[in-house]
Amino acid sequence: MSQLPIDAVLPTLQDRLFDATQVILQAPPGAGKSTRLPLFLLKEGNLPGKIVMLEPRRLAARNIAAYLAAQLGEPVGKQVGYRVRGENKVSTETRLEIVTEGILTRMIQSDPELDGVSLLIFDEYHERSLHADTALALALDVQAGLRDDLKILIMSATLDNAALSGWLPDAAVIVSEGRQFPIHYRHQGIGWQYGWEHDYARAIRKLMMDEPDLRWCSFRGLAKYGVLLTHWKALFLMISSFVSSMVSCPRKSSRLPLLLRRTVTENWF
């Protein structure tokens, strides 16, 4: 298994979670906080109960659960599962559950003591939403009044540690290094007439062919054009078919060809 920056602080984090009930982790993108840390705590954390990790979006919850389960060689729903609005894949074997913030709020409402939960992980807390703040406030209330053994870990890529430490003066603070990769910008004009998604998909396919080492393609700014959800789904289906067809194509690199990021519709999925 390749080394990630988060590996350097995992032993320290384990010790802090043993001694304290509140821990703040600042780890830049690429450190491995969402993908390496949960499995480490699942195996080495010596936690008697379940780990519940909160994600700000349903898409992230599903994808992270799928990745972590794959690392264990298991299907989603065994040791690693997820719960989002209208969908869940958990079982009696599930020890690491990925949920959205609204799900945790409902969990606390139905079971104020969070029976069977040892650790709450707030991932990507720097995104700060009403749901995230409400979930954290309720979790801290449970910890203070009903569960002094409940542990809370707050993780973020760009967190204002000073401000958060002011709210949680007893929390241990851990800082991890991150990883950076070169970023190159390519500008491609796209007409916004009917059928624009086909032009968009072709432009991305051309970029993939011209840049064999491409790992991440971010496309933005479509919200102001009133892009509909059906257009997004059509675009992703077309791009997915391109990616699948390119698996057998000769390439200079065997790395994954593309990772797409959506910044305006993530809450729809």
C-alpha positions, 0 to 999 in steps of 0.5 A: 500500500502506497504511503500517504501524508496522513500516515505520519500522524496516525499513531499520534491521532490514535493516542489523542483519541485514547486520551481525549474525547475531542480531536481536531485534524487539519489535513490538506487535500490528498493527505488521505484523511477520508480514505486511509484514516477511517480504516486505520481507526477501524482496525487499530482504534480499539473502539468498542462501538461503531464509527460514524463518519459524516460527509456533506454530500450523498455522492461523497458518502456513497463513493467513500463507502464503496472505496473503503469497502473495496479496500477490505475486499468486501461489498458495501454493507458489511463492515463498511456501509452508508446511509443517505436520504432514501437509501441505506446499505448497512447490516448487523456487521457494519462497524463503519457507517458513512452518513450525511449530516441530516442523517446524524441529526435524525439518529440523535433525535431517535436515540439521544444516547447514540447507543453503540456508537464510539466515534463521530467523524466530521469530514470536510467540516470546513464546508460549514453548512447549517446541517453540519453545524446543527449535527456538531452542536447536537453531538457536543450536547450528547457528549456533555450530557449523556455520553462522556465516553463519546469521541468526536473527531473534526477533520478539514482541509482548510480549517480555522483551527484558532476559531474552532479551538476557541469553541472546543478549548479542550480538543487536541489539535493535529496537523498533517501535511498534504500532497500537491500536483501540477495544475494546467488550465485548458480553455475550450469554448462551448456553444450553448445551443440545444445539444451542448452536452454532446460538444462538452463530452467531445471536448473532454474526450479530446482532452483525455486523448491529448493528455494521457496523464490526466487525472482530474478534470474540473468543469464549472460555471454551468449553473448560470446557464440553467443546466438541468439535472437531465442534462448532467445525467446525459453528460455523465453517461456519455463521458462514462462510455468514453472512459470505458471505451478508452480502457483498451486504447494504447496510452502512455500511462496506466493511471486512471484517465479521468476524475470528474468534479461537479461543483454546482449539482453535487447535492442533487445526487 
